[in-house]
Amino acid sequence: MATDFQPRVVGFLCNWCSYAGADMTGTSRIIYPPNIRILRVPCSGRVDPLFIVKAFREGADGVLISGCHPGDCHYAEGNYHTRRRLAVMQSLLEFVGIEPGRVRLTWVSASEGKQFAQIVREFTDTVKKLGPSKYPEGDQQINKSTNHKSANHK
């Protein structure tokens, strides 16, 4: 495996805590890997499982979901919904060929800029060790066979 592989990580961050924590990281000039592309969502509970699958289909090598600490959700229970949804989704992700280490759920408050930077570092390293995601390649193979079949039926 090439050591120059730089993973593409998509981060779904809760507006009220984790996004503010990421902002704190930037305003405090704390360095973290530039591999993450942050998408702000109103609540981690708003992250639909299809968002995760779509991120992988679009070429992500890893997906980080981060929200308020349990009990501190701006919407009362959104982060509890996220935790339950992701626990169920892990088996689905494995079924479609996405390794378990490619999706991570964390809790980061607005004042935890250093913690956010550390999480991004650790997750980027984890995804780097896993190597490039094979999901888009497998998905392209499915699309090629589907397009081939539809071309024969015309």
C-alpha positions in Angstrom: 0.0 0.0 0.0 1.3 3.4 -0.9 2.3 5.5 2.1 1.2 8.7 0.4 -2.5 7.8 0.5 -4.5 10.7 1.9 -8.0 9.6 3.0 -11.0 11.6 2.2 -13.1 12.0 5.3 -16.6 13.5 5.5 -17.7 14.9 8.8 -21.3 15.4 9.8 -21.2 17.8 12.7 -24.0 19.0 14.9 -24.5 22.8 14.6 -24.8 23.4 18.4 -21.8 21.5 19.8 -19.4 19.7 17.4 -19.4 22.3 14.7 -18.7 25.0 17.3 -16.0 22.7 18.7 -14.4 22.5 15.2 -14.7 26.3 15.0 -12.9 26.6 18.3 -10.2 24.4 16.9 -9.7 26.8 14.0 -9.9 30.0 16.1 -7.4 28.5 18.6 -5.1 27.6 15.6 -5.0 24.0 16.6 -3.6 22.0 13.8 -5.4 18.9 12.6 -5.4 16.9 9.3 -6.9 18.7 6.3 -8.5 15.4 5.1 -11.9 16.2 6.6 -14.7 17.9 4.8 -17.2 19.2 7.3 -20.9 19.3 6.7 -22.9 21.2 9.4 -26.2 19.5 10.3 -28.8 20.9 12.7 -28.4 17.8 15.0 -26.5 14.5 14.8 -29.9 13.0 14.9 -30.5 14.5 11.5 -27.8 12.3 9.8 -29.8 9.9 7.7 -28.1 6.5 7.0 -28.4 7.3 3.3 -26.1 10.3 3.8 -23.4 8.0 5.0 -23.9 5.6 2.1 -23.9 8.5 -0.4 -20.7 9.9 1.1 -19.0 6.5 0.4 -20.6 6.4 -3.1 -19.2 9.9 -3.8 -15.7 8.7 -2.9 -15.3 9.2 0.9 -12.9 6.8 2.6 -14.3 7.5 6.1 -17.3 9.2 7.7 -17.2 10.9 11.1 -20.4 11.8 12.8 -20.2 14.1 15.8 -22.8 15.6 18.1 -23.5 16.9 21.5 -22.6 14.8 24.5 -25.5 12.5 25.6 -27.8 14.5 27.8 -26.7 17.9 26.4 -28.5 17.7 23.0 -30.1 21.0 21.9 -33.0 19.0 20.6 -33.2 16.8 23.8 -32.8 13.3 22.4 -31.3 13.7 18.9 -27.9 12.2 19.9 -29.6 9.2 21.5 -31.4 8.6 18.2 -28.0 8.9 16.4 -26.4 6.3 18.7 -29.2 3.8 18.2 -29.4 4.4 14.5 -25.7 3.9 14.0 -25.6 0.7 16.1 -28.2 -0.8 13.8 -26.6 0.6 10.7 -23.2 -1.0 11.4 -24.3 -4.4 10.2 -25.9 -2.8 7.1 -22.7 -1.0 6.3 -20.7 -4.3 6.6 -23.2 -6.0 4.3 -22.7 -3.5 1.5 -18.9 -3.8 1.9 -17.9 -0.9 4.2 -15.5 -1.9 6.9 -16.6 -1.1 10.5 -13.6 1.3 11.2 -14.6 3.6 8.4 -17.6 5.2 10.3 -17.1 6.7 13.7 -19.5 8.4 16.1 -18.1 10.9 18.6 -19.4 13.5 21.1 -17.7 16.9 21.1 -18.9 20.1 22.9 -18.4 23.6 21.8 -15.5 24.1 24.2 -13.6 20.9 23.2 -11.5 22.2 20.3 -8.4 20.2 21.3 -10.5 17.0 21.6 -12.0 17.6 18.1 -8.5 17.9 16.6 -7.4 14.7 18.4 -10.5 12.8 17.1 -9.8 13.9 13.6 -6.1 12.9 13.9 -7.0 9.5 15.3 -9.8 8.8 12.8 -7.7 10.0 9.8 -4.9 7.6 10.9 -7.4 4.7 11.3 -8.8 5.3 7.8 -5.3 5.7 6.4 -4.4 2.2 7.8 -7.5 0.7 6.2 -6.5 2.2 2.8 -8.8 3.5 0.1 -12.4 2.6 0.4 -13.3 -0.2 -2.1 -17.0 0.8 -1.9 -17.0 3.2 -4.9 -15.2 0.6 -7.0 -17.7 -2.1 -6.1 -20.6 0.3 -6.7 -19.2 1.2 -10.1 -19.1 -2.4 -11.0 -22.8 -2.7 -10.1 -23.6 0.3 -12.2 -21.6 -1.0 -15.2 -23.5 -4.3 -15.1 -26.8 -2.5 -14.6 -26.1 -0.1 -17.5 -25.0 -3.1 -19.7 -28.3 -4.9 -19.0 -30.3 -1.8 -19.7 -28.4 -1.2 -23.0 -29.3 -4.8 -24.1 -33.0 -4.2 -23.5 -33.3 -1.1 -25.7 
